[in-house]
Structures are given as C-alpha cells and as structure tokens.
Amino acid sequence: MLLASMRIGFLLTALVASIHVAAAPRFWTLADVELDDASHATGYFSYDDATMMVSSWNIRVGYFPYVFVPPFTYVPGNSVIAVSQPFGAAAPTFVFSAAIDAPDVGGWPGFDVRRLQIAPLTALDGSNATVSLDTSLTKEAIPSLGPTRARSLRAGSLTLTPVPSPAVVARVDEFYNPTLRHYFITADDAEKQALDTGVHPGWQRTGESFKAYARGSSTGASINPVCRYYSPASIETEQGSFAGFDSHFFSADAAECVTVFRRFANWIWELEDDNAFQIALPDRLSGACPGGTVPVYRLWNQRVDSNHRYTTSAATKADMLAAGYVAEGYGADGVAMCAVQ
C-alpha cells in the first residue's frame, strides 16, 4: 500500500512538473546567430508555449550591405509578431514584421517592410536549455525590395534565459558646446565621463536631462529604439573635402531613421547607433504622449551647421523659439519623443 501511494505521489508530481514546464513563459536569448552576409542577430524574446504568445522582444539585426539597409532593432513599439506551428511540426516558427512608412528616396519604395523569421528545430517548452535553429527557415527578408532580398542563417541557437531582462531606466543628459553653439544628449555613462573630463573638449552640462530606457530593456508597446547620426566637421570624399556639421541627430521614429540613412548615410550623416537608448513615441497626429510619460520637444537651429536641441522644458522650448529655432515633431507642440515621467 505504501509503495502504491508512493507511485501515485510520484506520478502526480511528474504530472504537475510537466504542466508547469508547458505553461511557463520564458525568455530565449539568441546565441551566436550569424547570417550569411556575416552580420549578426542578437537579443531575446519571451514565449509562453501553452498559449503560443510572445509578449516581449528586443532583437537587433546588423547592417544589410547588399541592399543598403541599416541595422534594425525589433521591439513591440515598431513591429508585430506572428507565431505558427503546423500540425505535426516539432516547433513553432516566429515571424517579426516591421512596416516602415518612409518617403520615396532615390528610387527606394516609400513603404518598406522588414521581416525576421526564427525557426527553432525543437519545442521551446523548457525541456532543453539550448535549441538549435533551422538554417533553411531562419532568415531576414525585405519583401518590398523583391523576393531575392533576403539573408539566411549561417549558424546559431536559442538559449533559455532564467531571469527576464528588466526595464532599465537611463538618464539622458544634455551638454552644450559654446564654441560650436551646439547641444548634445547621451545616455551612455562612459561618454558622459569623457565629456565631463575633457576627453572631448569644449562641452559642459546644461543641467537638463530626461529619463528613457537603456538599450535591450524589456519595455511596453510604445517604446522604440533611438537612432543616432553624426555629421563630422570635415567630410572626405573622392571629390575632395567638404565641411560637415560637427553635430548629432536623434530620432525614435523608424521611418525618419531610414529616411536619413537613405538620403545622407556615408555622406553628410553617418549612422553611429541604431539603438542609442529607447523611448516612447507620441501619437503621430496629435503629438500626445502615453500615460506615465512627458513630451520631449525637438528644436532646430535653422543654421548651416544644423543642430537640434531636445528638451522636456516648455520654458526652454519658448527660449529657443525666441532665439530663432523652430519646433519639429508631431502635433501642434512639436513633440518628438516621450520621456519616462
């Protein structure tokens, strides 16, 4: 009788354990994922195999040189996810799609689509901590550029991540260079120290800042990566040297980031980072920010040495407008981003 009870107890324990394994949402990290153009994909996504739901993702793919497509970070704010598993298939397939409504530039289609497909070879039920990817099905494609515009997987796997990536708040500090009369923002602590200690001379803190999220953070549906472009003081080309702006430009709008890349990359503006930090976007029509955030205004100096100032202060915005700057952004107030409150 005791042995029978022990057997029943063991079976119940095993059943409960198997149910737990099948029902728990887990974070999966892309490990050593290399595409056939030698670029890489990094990041993570969460997956609940009981509901076949992905609730969070932050996946970056590198520059696509063959079709002049910039690096891109898929997050809930700029992409959607579809999960499918045909009957009899060993594992689901995940397709992350980003629709980028950029204007026509130099023959490039205005409406652009990026699609990242990830196909594990075995189920993501937690029974294996490392799952290989199907090299024939895992790929990134640019359907709007034609069926041949795709790159496939060379190698890589998914690794079970025991602790979800947190939403890390980052402070974006503002600096000013009185000689250039330029403003600059950064969320990078090492870069702040370099500016403070004169490694990059001439810069001083203004005392203004706003809060965003660090790259890679697990965040909500309105959060987008911020691209960062730089125009050097002198631009060297085959035709000679040209004066640049010695200035930076930031945007959380994927369409705007792509437009700058297509018009000016490797010329006036160089893409320094496609994910300098992460922040919410306002409503594109009204400029209204989501709850728990405050507007970040973008103001342009209207000078040949193009430079922008980003501020959450209505008083600062008014001062800059009085000094000849113009507001850029969404809605009547020119809201470019929405900072963490």
N, C-alpha and C positions, 0 to 999 in steps of 0.2 A: 504494500500500500504506500509506504514511504517512497519507494523507488518510482511508483507510478505518479505520485504527486510531484516529485522532483522533475520527472519528464514533462508533465503538463506545465509546470512552472517554467522550465527551460524553453518550451515551445512558445509560451505566451511572451516571455522575454524576447525571444528571437523575432516574434511577430511584431511586437511593439518597436523593436530596434529597426526592423525593415521598413515599417511605416514611417518612422522618424527620418530615415535616410531618404525616403522617396519624397517627403513633404517639405523638407527644409530648404529655404532659398540660400544659395551660396554664391560667393564671389569667385570668378575664374579669371586668372591673370594670363595674358598672352606671354608665352615664354619662347625666346629665340625665334620669333616669327619673321622670316625673311622672304621677301617677294623676289620674283625672277629678275627685277632690274636692280637688285642689290639694296633696295630700300627696306625699311623695317616697319613692322606694326607693333605698337606697344599699348599697354593699358589693361583694362579689365571690364567685366560686365557681371551683373548679378542674374541668377537664373533659378526659378522655382520649378523643378521638374514635375511637381504634382499638378500645377496649373499651366505649365508651359509659358510662364510670364517672365519677361525681362523688365525689371523696374528701374535699373540704373546702369549707365555705361559711360565710359570715358576712354575712347580708343583713338590713338593717333597713328596715321599712316604718313610715311615720308614723301618727299618730292617725287613727282611722276615725270621724269625728264623727257620721255619720248613724246609726250603730248603737252609739255609745258603747263603742267597742273601743279599748283603749290601743295605743300603738306597740309594736312587737314586733321582736325580732332573731332570725332563724332561724339556728341553729347546729347542728352534729351532736348536741349534747347534748340538744336539745329538739325535734328534727324529723327527718324521713326524706326521702329524695329518690327520685323515680321518673323515669326517662328513657325516652322512647318516640319512635320515628321510623317511622311507617308506610311501607310500600314505596312508593317514588316520591316521598316527601316530600323537600324540599330541605334541611331541617334538623330536628334533634331538638326536642322540647318537654320542658322541665324543670318538674316539679311538686314543690315543697317543702311538706310537710304536718306540722303540729304539732298533736298531740292534747293538750288541757289538761283534766285531770280535776279541775275546781274544783267546790265545793259549789253547790247551788242558792241563788241570791241574788235576791230581789225579782222572781221570775218568769223570771230568766235560767236557761237549761238548765245543769245541772252539768257535763255532758261537752261541752266546746267543741272545735271544730276550726278551725284557720286553714289556708288553702291558697293558696300563691303559685305562680302559673303563669307561666313565662317562655318565650316562643316566638320565637326568632331567625328572621329571614327567609332567611338563608343559612347554610351549613355553618360550624361552628366548627373548621375544620381548620388555622387559622393563615394561610391564604392572604389573608385580609382582616383588617386590624388593627382595623377598626370594623365592627360588624354591627348593622344596624337591627333593631328588634323589631316583631313583628306586633301592631298595636294592637287587632285583633279577638280575639286569643287570650291576650295577656299581661294578667293581672289578679290581684287577691287576692280570695278569696271566704271567707265564713264559712258553710259549709254547714249547720251546726247551727242557724243563725238563719233559714234558708229560702233559696230559690233567688234571691230578689231582693237578698240581702245580699252584694253584690259591687261592686267598683270596678275599672274597666278602665284601660288605659294611654292616656294622652294623648300622650305623646312620650317618646323615649328610645332608647338603644342600648347595646351591649356593646363595651367597648374591651379589646383584648388587653393584658395586663399582663406585662411581661417578667420581673419579679422577684416571686416569691411573697411574700406578706405573712408576716413572721416571727412566731413566738410570742414576744411581748414580755412579760417578767416585770415586774410592777408591785408596788411595796411599798405595802401598805395600813397607814397609820399611825393610831394611836389618840390621841385628845385627850380632855381632861376639863375640865369647867367646874364649879368648886367651888361657885359661887353657885347654879347650877341643879341641881347634883349629877347631871349628865348626861354620858354618854360619846358619842363621835362617831368615826367612821372615814372615811378618804378615801384614794383612790389618786391624786388629782389634785394635781400638784406646785404649780400656781398657788394652789390652795385651801390647801394646807399652808402656803405662804408667807404668805398672808393671815391665817391663824390664828396663825402664829408672830410676825407683826409687829403684831398688834393691830387689823388691819382689821376683824376680827370679835373684839371684845374679850372677855376673860374665859376664854379657852381656853389650856390648856397640855398639852404632850405628856406621856403617861404612860410613854413608853419602850417600850411594847408595840407590836408590829406583826406582820403576816404577809404572805406573798407570794401574789399571784394573777397574772392576766394582764390586760394592757391591752385595752381595747375594740378590736375589729377584728382581734385576733390570730388566726392560724390555729392551732387547737388540737384536742385529741382529743375522743373521743365522749362523755366525761362532763362536759365543760366547758359551763357555762351563763352567760348574762348575769345580772348582779345588778341588780334594780330598787331604786331609792332613792326613798323617800317622805319628805315633810316635813310636820309639823303646826306651823303658825305659832303664835306666842304669843297672837295675837288673831285671831279669825276673823270677818270681816264678811259678813253675810247680809242679805237683805231683811227678816228679822225682827229684826235688830239685831246687836250684837257678842257674841261668845262666846269664852271662854277656850280656847285650844288647848294643845298640849303643849310647844311650842318644842323639838321633838325629831325625830329621824330614825329611819327603819325601813328595813332592808335584807333582801332575800331573793334566793336564787338559784333558787327554785322557781317555775316559771312559773304553776302553779295558785295558789300563795299570792299572787303578784303580781297576778293577775287578780282574786282574791277581795277583796283590799284595794281595788283600783280600783273594783270594783262596789259595795262596801259604803260606802266612805268618800271616794272621789275627788271633788274640788271641794267638799269639806265638811271633815272632820277632817284627812284626809291628802291631800296634793297630790303627784302623781307628778312628781318632779323629773328623773328619768333612768331610762330602761328598761334602760340598759347602763352602769352606773357603773364596773364592771370585770367581769371574767369569772373564774369559779372552778368547781371540780368540786363535784358534789353527791354526798352519801353514798348508800348503799343505803337506800331508804325504809323498809325493815322493820328491819334490824339497826343502821343508823347507821354501818356500816363504810365507811371511805374507800378509794378506789382506791390501788394501789401508787404510791409516789412522792409521796404527799400526807399531810397531818396534819389531825386534826379541828379544826374551828373551832366552839366552843361558843357558843350564844346564850343569854343570861340576861336575864330581865325583872324590872324593879324592883317590880312589883305595886303601883305608886302611881298616883294620879290623873293625874300628869304622866308618862304612860307613856314609858319609855326602856329601851333594850336595850344590853347590853354584849356584844361579840364578842371572843373570846379563844382562843388555842391553848394556853394555860397551864392545866394541871389544878389547879395551886396557886391561880391567880387564880379559877378556877371555884369551888373549895372556899370561898375567902374570900367570894365574892359570895353563895353559897348560905347561908353562916353569917350574912350581913348581911340576909337576908330575900328575896333574889332567888330566882326559880325557873328551872329549866332548860327551854328549848324546843328542839325539833329532833327528829331521827329517832333511834330506838333508845333503849336504856336510858340512854345517856350524854347524850342531847340534842345530837346533832351537827347543825348547820345547814348547814355548808359544809365543804369540804376544801381546805386551802391547799397551795400548792406547797411541797415539802419543801426 
